[in-house]
Amino acid sequence: MAAKKGKQARRAGLILLAMMMSLALLLSACSSNNGNGTASNGNQGSESENSASPEPSTEPLKEVELSYYYLTFSEQTDVAAVQAEVNKITKEKINATVKLYPLTWDNFAQKVNVMSAAGDPFDLVFTAAWLPNSYYTSVAKNAFLPMDDLLDKYAPTVKSSFTDKLWDGTRVNGKIYGSINKQIMAMPTGVAVRTDLAEKYKLDPNSVKRYNDMEPFYEQVIKGEGGKVHPIYELNFSRDPGYSNMDAIGDTSLPGWVSSEATDELKVVNQYESQAFKDWMAMTNGWFKKGYLFFDDFLPNIDNTPKMKAGGFASMLGKPIKPGVASEEKNRFAQDFTYIPLTKATITSTTATLTAISRTSKNPERAAMLIELLNTDKELYNLMCFGIEGKHYKLVDGQVAEAIADSGYGPNTDWIFGNQFNAYYRSKGDVGNWEKTEEINNSAEVSPLLGFNFNPEPIKTEAAQVAAVMKEFDHLELGVVDIDKQYPKFLDKLKKAGADKIIAEKQKQLDEWLAAQK
């Protein structure tokens, strides 16, 4: 009897949800004309506009299947069990089942690019400005659907969670193509050093003001660890503009950054011609010659996570630093790190972690409902983050999720799925970090570029050509090539590929945006 009542209640809920969707569509149809009675899309007399508006349906929502592609740092062998539990929630709440596709870093971008190019149907996907298949590049390739209306109608809580200024930070040509995943927005970057090695070689964090200041420590690691530990796990000039006192515009690897120290004007420059990049190359080239950098550690699509877990690296550079990062990295690498921030906490972008709806989605409305659910349903969100309680993690004091080793699920990418403030903490020492994170977000400096979004459509051809040049010279910034010979060739090929046109277009759009703000 109780089961029958529960089933009736769920059916009633789905009928109500269907009525709400139909009403939203009805209101949309009524408001599709502007104030003077002209259709907003300029197409008058179409069948949809002239036909009678449908009555709200009393039928329950038809069951649909959604797909969700997201980034993880390791293989998730027990994702099927998590998917089954996720579907218990989504089936009841929005009458949808979800197929989960966690992809590791080494194949995420390629897989999503191939699917989008082939027109394969899928629904939700993680995206960001810093990915190889960046948010802006994907939008320029028509990979995502505009989400303005979808968020308003089917994800109103998500839409109301951020100010218009922050949403403006995601717009391309006036439209939103990615739903913001709520997390820390003002992260300084810096150095993460293995704590055991920092203590062993008596590294004073206060002595490190620039990356070059790590050299005495690296020299000790090389001599003291017998070649078993490489000094540097990762570094990337293009993903760390704040270190060079610059702000990126659009895809961070494309030419065209702005000095964050500019006061009178915001001038777009080619960051690869800057003194900052020349100093970076000189630094990394010196490290390569001294044995601090190893070519094989930076081959394309290589995953050094197992090597880091085994203690094979001493540090990471350009690391985003935030409350709770120590627990995240310990879960990922099985190492304790000491963090040294080298840049200011500034809100420069809202495109660091987004969820997009594929242009090929057959059910974009339901996909938007799933985004709303991931941001508002704590049980669902924590399932995605941590897996199943008792199988993949132990819940301590009702708020700390302690990972169970080798459980088969633990993507360690809470910041990808939705509102991170709904997450369990990863250690007892992290309790209270969400309040600290809110304080940082609320008190951080704001970049003068926040709200400006570059539309790459006018330079789409040049962007593709420049991307090919960047791939050809991808080891230049690592210093593992002959800089005196390769750097002039790099700049020459950038110019021939259209770097100057890209910079000019960025300056033009920026000037127009600044003028509109006055």
C-alpha positions in Angstrom: 0.0 0.0 0.0 2.8 2.4 0.9 4.7 1.5 -2.3 1.5 2.3 -4.3 1.1 5.6 -2.6 4.7 6.5 -3.3 4.3 5.6 -6.9 1.2 7.7 -7.1 3.1 10.6 -5.5 5.9 10.4 -7.9 3.4 10.3 -10.8 1.7 13.4 -9.5 5.0 15.1 -9.1 5.9 14.3 -12.7 2.5 15.5 -13.9 3.1 18.8 -12.1 6.6 19.1 -13.6 5.2 18.5 -17.1 2.6 21.2 -16.5 5.3 23.6 -15.4 7.3 22.9 -18.5 4.3 23.4 -20.7 3.5 26.6 -19.0 7.0 27.8 -19.4 6.9 27.1 -23.1 3.5 28.9 -23.3 4.9 31.9 -21.6 7.9 31.8 -23.9 5.7 31.8 -26.9 3.7 34.7 -25.5 6.8 36.7 -24.9 8.6 35.9 -28.2 7.3 39.2 -29.7 9.0 42.4 -28.7 7.3 45.6 -27.6 6.1 46.7 -31.1 4.6 43.3 -32.0 7.4 42.2 -34.3 8.7 38.7 -33.9 12.1 38.9 -32.1 13.8 36.6 -34.6 12.6 38.6 -37.5 10.6 35.7 -39.1 6.9 36.7 -39.3 4.0 34.5 -40.2 5.6 31.1 -39.3 3.3 28.2 -38.4 4.5 28.2 -34.8 3.8 31.8 -34.3 0.4 31.8 -35.9 -1.0 28.6 -34.5 -3.0 28.5 -31.3 -1.0 28.2 -28.1 -1.3 24.7 -26.7 -2.9 24.1 -23.3 -0.6 22.9 -20.5 -0.3 19.1 -20.6 -1.5 17.0 -17.7 0.5 14.0 -18.9 3.7 13.0 -17.0 7.0 13.8 -18.6 8.2 11.2 -21.0 11.2 9.3 -19.8 14.4 10.2 -21.5 18.0 9.2 -21.3 20.8 11.8 -20.9 24.5 11.5 -21.3 27.1 13.4 -19.2 30.8 13.6 -20.1 33.1 14.9 -17.4 36.8 15.1 -16.6 38.5 12.9 -14.0 42.1 12.3 -13.0 42.0 8.5 -13.0 39.9 5.7 -14.4 36.6 5.2 -12.6 36.1 1.4 -12.7 32.9 1.3 -10.6 31.1 4.1 -12.3 28.2 1.7 -13.2 27.3 1.4 -9.5 27.3 5.1 -9.1 25.2 5.6 -12.3 22.6 3.2 -10.9 22.2 5.3 -7.7 22.2 8.5 -9.7 19.4 7.2 -11.8 17.2 6.4 -8.8 17.2 10.2 -8.0 17.0 11.5 -11.5 14.2 9.1 -12.5 12.1 10.2 -9.6 12.9 13.9 -9.8 12.9 14.6 -13.6 12.0 11.2 -15.1 15.4 10.9 -16.8 18.2 8.3 -16.6 21.8 9.5 -17.0 24.7 7.6 -18.6 27.9 8.8 -17.0 31.1 9.1 -19.0 34.1 10.0 -16.9 37.1 10.7 -19.1 40.7 11.1 -18.0 42.8 14.1 -18.8 44.8 12.3 -21.6 41.7 11.6 -23.7 39.0 14.1 -22.6 39.6 16.9 -25.1 40.1 14.6 -28.1 37.1 12.4 -27.4 34.8 15.4 -27.0 36.2 17.1 -30.1 35.7 14.1 -32.2 32.1 13.6 -31.0 31.2 17.3 -31.6 32.8 17.3 -35.1 31.0 14.1 -36.0 27.6 15.4 -34.8 27.2 12.6 -32.3 24.3 13.1 -30.0 25.2 13.8 -26.3 23.8 16.1 -23.7 26.0 17.5 -20.9 29.7 18.1 -21.0 32.3 19.8 -18.8 34.1 22.8 -20.4 36.5 25.6 -19.4 38.5 28.4 -20.9 41.8 26.6 -20.0 41.1 23.2 -21.6 42.8 22.2 -24.9 39.3 22.2 -26.4 38.5 25.5 -24.7 35.1 26.9 -24.0 35.6 29.7 -26.5 37.0 27.4 -29.2 34.0 25.0 -28.7 31.5 27.9 -29.0 33.2 29.1 -32.1 32.8 25.6 -33.6 29.1 25.7 -32.8 29.5 22.8 -30.3 27.2 24.1 -27.6 23.6 25.4 -27.4 22.8 28.9 -26.1 21.5 28.5 -22.5 19.9 31.8 -21.6 16.3 30.7 -21.9 17.1 27.2 -20.7 18.6 28.5 -17.5 15.7 30.9 -16.9 13.1 28.2 -17.4 14.6 25.0 -16.2 17.5 26.0 -13.9 16.2 29.1 -12.1 18.1 28.4 -8.9 21.4 28.2 -10.8 20.6 31.4 -12.7 19.8 33.3 -9.6 22.9 32.1 -7.8 25.2 34.5 -9.7 25.0 38.2 -10.5 24.5 39.5 -14.0 28.1 40.6 -14.0 29.3 37.1 -13.4 27.0 35.6 -16.0 28.3 38.3 -18.4 31.7 36.7 -17.9 30.4 33.6 -19.7 28.8 35.3 -22.7 30.0 35.0 -26.2 28.4 37.4 -28.7 25.8 38.2 -26.0 24.8 34.6 -25.2 25.5 32.2 -22.4 26.9 28.8 -23.5 28.0 27.4 -20.2 26.4 27.1 -16.7 28.8 28.3 -14.0 29.8 25.6 -11.4 29.8 27.4 -8.1 33.2 27.2 -6.4 36.0 29.6 -5.5 36.4 32.3 -8.1 39.4 34.1 -6.9 42.3 31.7 -6.7 45.9 32.8 -6.4 48.4 30.5 -8.2 51.8 29.4 -6.9 53.9 26.5 -6.0 52.9 23.2 -4.4 55.9 21.4 -2.8 55.9 18.0 -1.3 55.9 18.6 2.4 58.3 15.7 3.2 60.9 17.1 0.8 60.4 20.7 1.9 61.1 19.7 5.5 64.0 17.4 4.5 65.8 20.2 2.6 64.6 23.0 4.9 62.8 25.0 2.3 61.5 28.3 3.7 58.2 29.1 2.0 58.7 32.8 2.8 61.8 32.9 0.7 59.9 32.0 -2.5 58.6 35.1 -4.3 59.1 33.9 -7.9 59.5 30.5 -9.4 63.3 31.1 -9.8 63.6 31.1 -6.0 62.9 27.4 -6.1 66.3 26.7 -7.8 68.3 26.0 -4.6 65.6 23.5 -3.5 65.6 21.8 -6.9 69.4 21.5 -6.8 69.2 19.8 -3.4 66.5 17.4 -4.7 68.7 16.4 -7.7 71.7 15.8 -5.6 69.9 14.2 -2.6 67.4 11.9 -4.2 69.7 10.1 -6.5 67.7 10.9 -9.7 64.6 9.1 -8.4 62.7 12.4 -7.9 62.2 14.9 -10.7 61.9 18.5 -9.4 58.9 19.6 -11.5 55.6 17.8 -12.3 53.8 20.6 -14.2 54.2 24.2 -15.3 52.4 26.1 -18.1 52.9 29.7 -19.1 49.6 29.9 -21.0 47.5 28.8 -18.1 49.1 31.1 -15.6 48.7 34.7 -16.9 48.5 36.1 -13.4 52.1 35.2 -12.7 53.1 37.5 -15.6 50.8 40.3 -14.2 48.5 39.8 -17.2 44.9 38.9 -17.9 43.9 36.5 -20.7 41.2 37.3 -23.2 39.3 34.3 -24.4 41.3 31.2 -25.1 44.4 31.6 -22.8 46.8 30.1 -25.4 45.9 32.5 -28.2 47.9 35.7 -28.6 46.3 38.7 -27.0 46.6 39.3 -23.3 46.2 42.6 -21.3 48.5 43.8 -18.6 46.7 43.6 -15.3 48.7 46.6 -14.0 47.4 49.0 -16.7 45.7 52.0 -15.3 45.0 54.5 -18.1 44.2 52.0 -20.9 43.7 48.4 -21.5 46.1 47.5 -24.4 46.0 44.0 -25.9 49.5 42.7 -26.6 51.1 39.5 -27.9 52.2 37.8 -24.7 54.6 35.7 -26.6 56.6 38.9 -27.6 56.6 40.1 -24.0 59.6 40.3 -21.7 57.6 38.0 -19.3 57.6 35.2 -21.9 61.3 35.8 -22.7 62.1 35.6 -19.0 60.0 32.4 -18.7 61.9 30.7 -21.6 65.3 31.7 -20.1 64.2 30.3 -16.7 62.9 27.0 -18.1 65.8 26.6 -20.5 68.2 27.1 -17.6 66.3 24.4 -15.6 66.5 22.0 -18.5 70.2 22.4 -18.8 70.6 21.9 -15.0 68.5 18.8 -15.0 65.4 20.2 -13.3 63.2 19.6 -16.3 62.9 16.4 -18.2 61.5 16.3 -21.8 59.7 13.0 -21.3 57.7 14.4 -18.4 55.9 16.8 -20.8 55.1 14.7 -23.8 51.6 15.3 -25.2 48.8 13.4 -23.5 51.1 11.8 -20.9 49.6 11.1 -17.5 52.2 11.4 -14.8 49.7 10.8 -11.9 51.0 7.3 -11.1 54.6 8.7 -11.0 53.5 11.5 -8.7 51.7 9.0 -6.4 54.9 6.9 -6.3 56.9 10.0 -5.1 58.5 10.7 -8.5 58.1 14.5 -8.4 58.9 17.2 -5.9 56.7 20.2 -6.9 54.0 21.7 -9.2 54.1 25.2 -10.5 51.1 27.4 -11.4 49.0 25.6 -9.0 45.6 27.2 -8.1 45.5 27.6 -4.4 42.3 27.6 -2.4 40.8 26.4 0.9 40.7 22.6 0.8 43.2 22.2 -2.0 45.5 20.1 0.3 42.9 17.5 0.8 42.0 17.3 -2.9 45.6 16.9 -3.9 46.3 14.3 -1.2 43.4 12.3 -2.5 44.7 12.6 -6.1 48.4 12.0 -5.5 48.6 10.4 -2.1 51.1 13.1 -1.1 51.1 16.0 1.4 51.9 19.4 -0.1 53.0 22.8 1.2 51.4 25.6 -0.8 53.1 28.9 -1.6 50.9 31.5 -3.3 52.7 33.9 -5.7 49.8 35.9 -7.2 46.9 37.9 -5.8 43.4 36.5 -5.3 41.6 38.2 -8.2 38.3 37.3 -9.9 39.5 37.3 -13.5 37.0 35.0 -15.1 33.9 32.9 -14.6 34.8 30.3 -17.3 37.2 28.2 -15.1 34.5 25.5 -14.7 31.3 25.3 -16.7 28.7 22.7 -17.7 27.5 23.0 -21.3 24.7 21.5 -23.3 25.8 19.9 -26.6 24.4 21.3 -29.8 23.4 17.7 -30.6 21.4 17.2 -27.5 17.9 15.7 -28.2 16.6 16.8 -24.8 18.1 20.2 -23.9 15.3 21.1 -21.6 15.8 18.0 -19.5 19.5 18.5 -19.6 19.0 21.9 -18.1 16.8 20.3 -15.4 19.7 18.0 -14.6 22.0 21.0 -14.2 19.5 22.4 -11.8 19.3 19.2 -9.9 23.1 18.8 -9.7 23.3 22.2 -8.1 20.4 21.9 -5.7 20.1 18.2 -4.7 22.9 17.5 -2.2 22.5 13.7 -2.3 22.9 13.7 -6.1 25.8 16.1 -6.1 27.7 14.1 -3.4 27.1 10.9 -5.3 28.8 12.4 -8.3 31.7 13.7 -6.2 32.3 10.8 -3.8 30.3 7.8 -5.0 28.3 5.5 -2.7 28.6 5.8 1.1 30.1 2.7 2.7 31.4 1.5 -0.7 33.5 4.4 -2.0 33.8 6.5 1.1 33.0 6.6 4.8 30.9 9.5 6.1 32.4 10.9 9.4 30.4 13.3 11.6 27.8 13.7 8.9 30.0 16.1 6.9 33.4 14.5 6.1 33.8 12.0 3.3 36.8 9.8 3.8 37.7 8.0 0.6 38.1 4.2 0.7 41.2 3.2 -1.1 40.9 1.3 -4.4 37.1 1.5 -4.2 36.7 2.1 -7.9 35.2 5.6 -7.8 36.6 8.9 -6.7 37.0 11.4 -9.5 38.3 14.1 -7.1 36.8 16.8 -9.3 34.1 18.2 -7.1 34.4 21.6 -8.8 33.1 20.1 -12.1 29.7 18.9 -11.1 27.8 22.0 -9.7 27.6 23.9 -6.4 30.7 22.8 -4.5 29.3 24.4 -1.3 27.0 21.4 -1.2 29.9 19.0 -1.0 31.1 17.0 2.0 34.5 18.0 3.2 37.4 15.7 2.4 39.0 15.9 5.8 38.2 17.1 9.3 40.7 19.9 8.8 38.6 21.2 5.9 35.5 21.8 7.9 34.6 25.5 7.6 36.3 25.9 4.2 33.1 26.8 2.4 32.6 29.8 4.6 36.3 30.8 4.0 35.8 30.4 0.3 32.7 32.7 0.3 34.8 35.3 2.2 37.5 35.1 -0.4 35.1 35.4 -3.3 33.3 38.4 -1.6 36.5 40.3 -0.7 38.7 39.6 -3.8 39.8 42.1 -6.3 37.9 42.1 -9.6 39.6 42.2 -13.0 38.7 45.2 -15.2 38.1 42.6 -17.9 35.4 40.7 -15.9 32.2 40.8 -18.0 34.0 41.2 -21.3 33.9 38.1 -23.5 35.7 37.9 -26.8 33.8 36.7 -29.8 36.2 34.5 -31.7 34.0 34.2 -34.8 35.7 36.9 -36.9 39.2 35.3 -36.4 38.1 31.6 -36.5 40.4 30.8 -39.4 43.4 32.6 -37.8 42.7 31.0 -34.5 42.9 27.5 -36.1 46.2 28.4 -37.8 47.7 29.8 -34.7 46.7 26.7 -32.7 48.6 24.6 -35.2 51.7 26.8 -34.7 51.3 26.5 -30.9 51.2 22.7 -31.2 54.3 22.8 -33.4 56.3 24.8 -30.8 54.7 23.4 -27.7 58.0 22.7 -26.0 59.4 26.2 -26.5 58.0 27.5 -23.2 59.5 24.5 -21.5 62.9 25.5 -22.5 63.7 22.0 -23.9 64.7 23.3 -27.4 67.3 25.7 -28.7 65.6 29.0 -27.9 67.9 31.2 -30.0 67.0 29.3 -33.1 63.4 28.3 -32.4 62.0 31.5 -30.8 62.4 33.7 -34.0 60.8 31.0 -36.1 57.9 30.8 -33.6 57.2 34.5 -33.8 57.5 34.5 -37.6 55.0 31.7 -37.9 52.6 33.2 -35.4 52.5 36.4 -37.5 52.0 34.5 -40.8 49.2 32.5 -39.1 47.4 35.7 -38.2 48.4 36.7 -34.7 48.3 40.4 -35.5 44.7 40.1 -36.8 43.7 38.2 -33.6 45.2 40.9 -31.4 43.6 43.7 -33.4 40.2 42.0 -33.3 40.5 41.6 -29.5 41.5 45.3 -29.1 38.5 46.3 -31.3 36.0 44.3 -29.3 37.5 45.4 -26.0 37.4 49.1 -26.9 33.7 48.7 -28.0 32.9 47.0 -24.7 34.7 49.6 -22.6 32.9 52.4 -24.5 29.5 50.7 -23.8 30.3 50.6 -20.0 30.6 54.4 -19.8 
